[in-house]
Each structure stands twice: as C-alpha cells, then as structure tokens.
C-alpha cells in the first residue's frame, strides 16, 4: 500500500496548529468532508489549492508533498 505523504503532512500541520478539520475547511472555503478525504488519502487537492494550503500553514508545497523535512 502506497503511503500518501500529503495526507500525513496535512494532518500533522493541522494538529500542530491546534485546529479542527471544520475550522480548516472554513478558512480554505472547503467542506469538512473534503479535508477528511485529504487526510484519509482518498483525495488530493489540485495545484492551486495545494499552494493555498501551503500558504495557510506558512510552509512549502514540497513539505506538504513529503519531499522535504
């Protein structure tokens, strides 16, 4: 089974910031279900949303994708 690094990184950043899936979804203008799907690894964001998530957490897209520590 392939590990979805984006799912792991997103959940890690969200929990580090101490916010709920619902709050993150509201801040990004998404549904809580979408965030849950990202964190479970069943869906991934498009390129534009990936950049928006990186900016939200003040990190890089490479970090979100598990390409850097």
C-alpha positions in Angstrom: 0.0 0.0 0.0 1.4 3.4 -1.0 1.8 5.9 1.8 0.1 9.2 1.0 2.6 11.7 2.3 0.3 14.7 1.7 -2.4 13.2 3.9 0.2 12.7 6.7 1.7 16.2 6.4 -1.7 17.9 6.3 -3.0 16.2 9.4 0.3 16.9 11.2 0.2 20.6 10.3 -3.5 20.9 11.3 -2.9 19.2 14.6 0.2 21.2 15.3 -1.8 24.4 14.8 -4.5 23.0 17.1 -7.3 23.4 14.7 -10.2 21.2 13.7 -11.0 19.9 10.2 -14.1 22.1 10.3 -12.1 25.3 11.0 -9.5 24.4 8.4 -12.3 23.8 5.9 -14.0 27.1 6.7 -10.7 29.0 6.4 -10.0 27.4 3.0 -13.6 27.7 1.8 -14.0 23.9 1.6 -16.2 21.3 3.2 -15.1 19.4 6.3 -15.7 16.2 4.2 -13.1 17.4 1.7 -10.5 17.9 4.5 -11.3 14.4 5.9 -10.8 12.9 2.4 -7.4 14.7 2.1 -6.3 13.4 5.5 -7.5 9.9 4.8 -5.6 9.9 1.5 -8.6 9.2 -0.7 -8.4 12.6 -2.5 -5.7 15.2 -3.2 -6.0 18.9 -3.9 -5.3 20.4 -7.3 -2.2 22.5 -7.8 -3.8 25.9 -6.9 -5.3 24.5 -3.7 -2.0 22.9 -2.7 -0.4 26.3 -2.9 -3.2 27.8 -0.9 -2.8 25.2 1.8 1.0 25.7 1.9 0.5 29.5 2.3 -2.1 28.9 5.1 0.3 26.8 7.1 3.3 29.0 6.1 5.2 26.1 4.6 6.2 24.8 1.2 4.4 22.6 -1.3 7.5 20.3 -1.1 6.9 19.9 2.6 3.2 19.1 2.1 4.1 16.5 -0.5 6.7 14.9 1.7 9.6 15.9 -0.5 11.4 17.8 2.3 11.5 17.6 6.1 
